[in-house]
Amino acid sequence: ILEQESTSGLAQEPVAEPLPGDVGDLDSSNVNGDLDGAGVTDLTGFVLEQWQASLALVMAAIVGFIALNLIRGNQGRTWKAVRDDPVAASLVGISTKSNKVSAFVISGFFAALAGAVMAQIFAYVGPALFGLSLSLSLLVGVILGGRASLIGAMVGAAFIVVLPKAMEAFAEQLGWSDQVAGNLPDLVYGLL
């Protein structure tokens, strides 16, 4: 409740006093203090704010649109020719060196955008975020989805997002411990 506080000769400023029950009523389900409950818990267990999810989805849509147009255009066909057979591409007159550099720069730009969104969501980017389990899951996603198609990359990404929760539910049904459930996706990745 805002009240006016009188001061001698100074301008009056509103002072905010908490309502009874305002401060101590934060529970563990609303750690970040959203008043409207806009926080959504994602698959990794941390609270993802609505604006962060919106930012990530908008960036993914923009990058997907740009990547799809690049792949389907002249530049994408040139990159595919250089990837499939660099000698034949150079015989046709395609500069393999400049096309490899341009593919590297574009992919680096996309990775930088992904890192910026990740830094915005986690508020921290460091080596601790990229452990062995994440590396294995990304490798499995590339192998399952295929490295040559955009749709395959999306299928592989969906697989590595859904698999840990599916394995956790499977282990819970069988009554296995949390340690076994946590390592089960790595076992599946290793088998694949």
C-alpha positions in Angstrom: 0.0 0.0 0.0 1.4 3.4 -0.9 1.3 6.0 1.7 2.4 9.6 1.7 5.1 10.3 4.2 5.4 13.9 5.4 8.9 15.4 5.5 9.9 18.7 6.7 10.4 21.0 3.7 11.2 18.2 1.3 9.0 16.9 -1.5 6.6 14.2 -0.5 7.5 10.8 -1.9 5.3 7.7 -1.8 6.7 4.9 0.4 5.8 1.3 -0.5 4.8 -0.9 2.4 4.1 -4.5 1.9 0.6 -5.9 2.3 0.2 -8.4 5.1 1.3 -11.8 3.9 3.2 -10.5 0.8 6.8 -11.2 1.6 6.8 -14.6 3.2 4.3 -16.3 1.0 6.7 -17.5 -1.7 6.7 -21.2 -2.1 9.0 -23.5 -4.0 6.8 -23.8 -7.0 7.1 -20.0 -7.6 10.8 -19.4 -6.8 11.2 -16.5 -9.1 8.2 -14.7 -7.7 6.0 -14.4 -10.7 2.7 -13.1 -9.5 0.6 -14.5 -12.3 2.2 -17.9 -12.5 3.7 -17.3 -16.0 6.7 -19.5 -15.2 6.7 -22.9 -16.9 9.0 -25.7 -15.7 10.7 -27.3 -18.7 12.1 -30.7 -19.1 15.3 -30.0 -17.3 13.6 -28.8 -14.1 14.4 -25.1 -14.1 11.7 -22.4 -14.3 11.4 -20.9 -17.8 9.7 -17.6 -17.9 7.1 -17.0 -20.6 9.2 -14.2 -22.3 12.3 -16.5 -22.4 10.3 -19.2 -24.0 8.8 -16.7 -26.5 12.3 -15.4 -27.3 13.7 -18.9 -27.9 10.8 -19.8 -30.1 11.0 -16.6 -32.2 14.8 -17.0 -32.6 14.3 -20.7 -33.6 11.7 -19.7 -36.1 13.8 -17.0 -37.6 16.9 -19.2 -37.8 14.9 -22.1 -39.2 13.4 -19.8 -41.9 16.8 -18.4 -42.9 18.4 -21.9 -42.9 15.7 -23.4 -45.0 16.0 -20.6 -47.5 19.7 -20.9 -47.6 19.6 -24.7 -48.1 17.0 -24.5 -50.9 18.7 -21.6 -52.7 21.7 -21.4 -55.0 24.1 -21.2 -52.0 22.7 -24.4 -50.5 23.1 -26.3 -53.8 26.7 -25.0 -54.0 27.4 -26.2 -50.4 25.9 -29.6 -51.2 28.1 -29.9 -54.3 31.2 -29.0 -52.3 30.2 -31.4 -49.5 29.5 -34.3 -51.7 32.4 -34.0 -54.1 34.8 -31.1 -53.8 36.9 -32.2 -56.8 33.9 -32.3 -59.1 32.7 -29.0 -57.7 36.0 -27.3 -58.4 36.0 -28.8 -61.9 32.7 -27.1 -62.6 34.1 -23.8 -61.4 32.9 -23.6 -57.8 35.4 -22.2 -55.4 35.5 -24.8 -52.7 37.6 -22.8 -50.3 35.3 -19.8 -50.2 32.2 -22.0 -50.0 33.6 -23.9 -47.0 34.5 -20.6 -45.3 31.0 -19.2 -46.0 29.3 -22.4 -44.6 31.6 -22.2 -41.5 30.7 -18.5 -41.0 27.0 -19.0 -41.3 27.0 -22.0 -39.0 29.1 -20.0 -36.5 26.5 -17.2 -36.7 23.7 -19.6 -35.9 25.7 -21.1 -33.0 26.3 -17.6 -31.6 22.6 -16.9 -31.7 21.9 -20.1 -29.9 24.5 -19.3 -27.3 23.1 -15.8 -26.8 19.6 -17.3 -26.2 21.0 -19.9 -23.9 22.9 -17.2 -21.9 19.7 -15.2 -21.6 17.8 -18.2 -20.3 20.5 -19.7 -17.9 22.1 -16.4 -17.0 25.4 -18.3 -17.0 27.4 -20.0 -19.8 30.4 -22.1 -18.9 31.9 -25.5 -19.3 29.7 -26.9 -16.5 26.7 -26.7 -18.8 28.2 -28.9 -21.5 29.0 -32.2 -19.8 29.6 -35.7 -21.3 25.9 -36.6 -21.2 25.0 -33.5 -23.3 27.8 -34.3 -25.8 26.6 -37.9 -26.1 23.0 -36.8 -26.6 23.9 -34.3 -29.3 26.0 -36.8 -31.1 23.1 -39.3 -31.0 20.7 -36.6 -32.3 23.0 -35.9 -35.2 23.4 -39.6 -36.0 19.7 -40.4 -35.8 18.5 -37.3 -37.6 21.2 -37.2 -40.2 23.5 -34.4 -40.8 22.4 -33.6 -44.3 18.8 -32.5 -43.8 17.1 -29.8 -41.7 14.1 -32.0 -40.9 16.5 -34.8 -39.7 18.1 -32.3 -37.3 14.7 -31.5 -35.9 13.8 -35.1 -35.5 17.1 -35.8 -33.8 16.6 -32.8 -31.5 13.1 -34.0 -30.6 14.5 -37.4 -29.8 17.1 -36.1 -27.4 14.6 -33.9 -25.7 11.9 -36.6 -25.3 14.2 -39.6 -24.5 15.3 -38.6 -21.0 11.7 -38.0 -19.8 10.5 -41.2 -21.4 13.3 -43.2 -19.7 12.5 -41.5 -16.4 8.9 -42.5 -16.6 10.0 -46.1 -17.6 12.3 -46.4 -14.6 9.6 -45.0 -12.3 7.2 -47.6 -13.5 9.7 -50.3 -12.8 10.6 -48.8 -9.4 14.2 -48.2 -10.2 16.2 -45.6 -8.2 16.8 -42.0 -9.4 20.5 -42.8 -10.2 19.5 -45.6 -12.6 16.8 -43.4 -14.2 19.3 -40.6 -14.6 21.8 -42.8 -16.4 19.3 -44.7 -18.5 19.4 -42.2 -21.4 23.2 -42.5 -21.6 22.8 -46.3 -21.9 20.3 -45.9 -24.7 22.6 -43.4 -26.5 25.5 -45.9 -26.1 23.4 -48.7 -27.6 22.4 -46.6 -30.5 
